[in-house]
């Protein structure tokens, strides 16, 4: 199906294209005489800067965290010893080795029927946020972008800056998609952006994703599925949150079925930050049609001469380890379930939670007695409690704020988290 909502692919930036050709020849072991860029970090590549470098993972940490530590150690050594490869530029969009690992991720985790030759449908970015931004900027100016009433706060600004039209779709009281409202707003060549699982509500629905993908296909449209929270899905009961591995696997298989049916008209985004606890390393991933990825890569090449070499090297080790043993998220999910349970016990009446029993995010929404922006300001000024106003996520004034479930470091017993929740409870009453 033609993707008429995409902008024409611009020619690749000359310097980035030359760098990519040099990198490709080096990866293949072909002779190359490189005059492509001001890659000053390449000068010491043949020199050894450190006599020794040894990093060992701490004993006694949870198994998933130990897997992360070992992968990070391998990446640091590779970047700095025996040669300082982390000092040099690397191609925007990712080197062939990391793109191969990302392709495997989308094939195994999302169930997409990609082949080893589909590297031109893969992009690696400096964080999931960058992948999200360039996926939208790859669209034709003037394209109408549909999005849910509650969704990720930076989207409206990106749409406005790029000359795209924003249209919000209503939700039901259960936070579910209002299908009739979506059907009333459908036209030709639109694109639907959604985070699923949703940031900020945690709402997770395979059925809503399927409905959106099907309706957009029927109207020659596309879908940007922002899916970094695919591994933070937990089960809600009446009075607590529970991490259930079999429940997570069941939801994943349903998501894979949606991906297999609709991936040709989707741009699927993800990130390692939530799965492997490396938000600061900034590693995002995307897969889409060749034209969509080409547009995104051209944007990256105009704005960044290089990808973050150290981050991508470490990320490849992490991603490969995760694909071999997908357990790095489980400790995080246990912490999320415990912290959400504390919120439910302490301030349950103020929580805005999905009613379908599925929760998948690092955040929770709290009802406030006044506009979220003014209440959030009072909280920090009077109580030192830092929250994010819900207004930007809602697309207008709303009596709600967003809480992060992970901004507070974990300690044995999680006393700091419990104290923070009780301080918030006192401020709400």
QUILINHU-V112727 format. One record per residue. PSI is psi as a letter, one per 40 degrees, with the letter a starting at -180 (999 if undefined). Layout:
BEGIN
[[PSI] [PSI]]
END
This chain:
BEGIN
[[h] [h] [g] [e] [e] [i] [i] [i] [h] [i] [i] [i] [h] [d] [d] [d] [d] [d] [d] [d] [d] [d] [d] [d] [d] [d] [d] [e] [f] [i] [i] [h] [h] [h] [f] [d] [i] [f] [g] [d] [e] [e] [d] [e] [d] [e] [i] [h] [d] [h] [d] [i] [h] [h] [h] [h] [i] [h] [i] [e] [i] [i] [d] [d] [d] [d] [d] [d] [d] [d] [d] [d] [d] [d] [d] [d] [d] [d] [d] [e] [h] [e] [i] [g] [d] [e] [e] [i] [i] [i] [h] [i] [e] [i] [i] [d] [d] [d] [d] [d] [d] [d] [d] [d] [d] [d] [d] [d] [d] [e] [f] [h] [f] [i] [i] [e] [e] [f] [d] [e] [e] [i] [h] [h] [i] [g] [i] [d] [d] [d] [d] [d] [d] [d] [d] [d] [e] [e] [i] [h] [i] [e] [h] [h] [h] [i] [i] [i] [d] [h] [a] [h] [d] [e] [d] [d] [d] [d] [d] [d] [d] [e] [f] [i] [h] [h] [h] [i] [h] [i] [i] [i] [d] [e] [e] [i] [h] [g] [d] [d] [d] [d] [d] [e] [e] [h] [a] [i] [f] [i] [h] [h] [h] [i] [h] [h] [i] [h] [h] [e] [d] [e] [h] [h] [h] [d] [d] [d] [d] [d] [d] [d] [d] [d] [d] [d] [d] [e] [f] [f] [a] [i] [h] [h] [h] [h] [f] [e] [f] [d] [e] [f] [h] [i] [h] [h] [a] [d] [e] [i] [i] [h] [h] [h] [d] [d] [d] [d] [d] [d] [d] [d] [d] [d] [d] [d] [d] [d] [d] [d] [d] [e] [d] [d] [f] [i] [h] [h] [i] [a] [i] [e] [d] [d] [d] [e] [f] [f] [d] [e] [e] [g] [h] [i] [i] [i] [i] [a] [i] [d] [d] [d] [d] [d] [d] [d] [d] [d] [d] [d] [d] [d] [d] [h] [d] [i] [i] [g] [d] [d] [d] [d] [d] [d] [d] [d] [d] [d] [d] [d] [d] [d] [d] [d] [g] [g] [e] [e] [e] [d] [d] [d] [d] [d] [d] [d] [d] [d] [d] [d] [d] [d] [d] [d] [d] [d] [f] [d] [d] [e] [i] [h] [i] [i] [e] [e] [e] [h] [h] [g] [i] [e] [i] [i] [h] [h] [h] [i] [e] [a] [h] [d] [d] [d] [d] [d] [d] [d] [d] [d] [d] [d] [e] [e] [h] [h] [i] [h] [i] [e] [d] [d] [d] [e] [f] [i] [h] [i] [g] [i] [i] [h] [h] [h] [e] [e] [d] [h] [i] [h] [i] [h] [e] [f] [d] [d] [d] [d] [d] [d] [d] [d] [d] [d] [d] [d] [d] [e] [999]]
END
